Amino acid sequence: MIMKIKEEKVRYSYQRSNYIILIVLMICLISLGVGLFYIQAQHKQLKENYNSLDQEYSDYKETTETSLVSLSENLTAIEKEKQEVQSSLGNIEQKHKKLTERHDLLIEEVKKTIGKINVYQDEIEDSMEWVKDNSEIKNEKIEYYLRPGNCYKITEHTCRIKTGCFFFINKERLGLNYMYDYVTSNEVDQLQSIQEFLGNKGGDCEDYSLFYKAEFNYILDQCLKNGVDRFTIEAWQGSEDPEETYGVEYSNMWYIQGGTDIDLEKGYIYPNIVCGYLYDFVRGSISGHCIIGFTKEKIENINDLELLNNAPLIEPQNGIYLGKVNDESSNIFLINEKNHKELYSYINIVITDNDLYLFSDEYKEWLGYSIFNEELAETKNALIEGIDGE
């Protein structure tokens, strides 16, 4: 009995052990299953990550290879551009060297040009000074002949000037005669000073005009010094009566047969030498000639040349009245840009007390000593600034 119980206990114990082992085995299997599921899940995730990384790698590799190709092409282009730049740099250096040499030569040329401009300015200023000096009479003998009661008379603040008197003084008192330039100065076209004109006992129309203007300026100045505020300029012209006479000076001892007096329009008192293609009394034809044109105000610049419109004209060699500028009375016109192709008798040179104006055929405009002098000064300053600012 005891043995049976022991056997049963042994059998029960054995069965229990088997159950425990089975349970343990089941637990192990479950654990293994869970672990295997987890491992499979991790494997799946790792595989997905691997595939993603592999795709990224492939994409990056493709992008990198493309970039590498592009960089290689850019590098080739840069190398080519570098060679071109180096070549251009070499050319630029050569050009720079040549330009530097040219610059140095230009600086020397500019300095020479400035030197020439200085000479031109001196010559122009000398010419302007010459014109000014020869606008006045500085000769006691001539001043005596031009005295009051001879060529002019002052009454009640009015000065009356006989333009024909200058012709009488110049011809009869000073013995002046018309002479060509090749006789007086052995030149083709040479304007004499007043002293040269007197020394040579005459000259051509330009010389007569210069001398006439100086004589008139002297009397004008004398009248102004005596408080005159009104002027009457008396010229002369041909008379319809050949027996009529015109007294060229106030003593009436000297006269012109077949002439009569004519007063210029009031206010025209400032004499200017006007030259051009005009009627010359000596040659008896239209040619290069100079006469006197009177203005109401002094001509000081190019714009003042319009003061010559309707200006009365006098022939300085005999004092005869010729009519007015830009008028049918004279058929003498002041040339300008618009009419220069149409005129038959015209004025293209004007000499005042301070300047000389010339109508340029090339530029089709009026130019003057003073303007040219100003332009030279501006050019010189620009050249100097160019040198200083290099």
Summary of the structure (lengths in Angstrom):
residues: 390
radius of gyration: 55.9
end to end distance: 138.6
largest distance: 208.5
contacts: 1108
relative contact order: 0.09
helix: 53%
strand: 22%
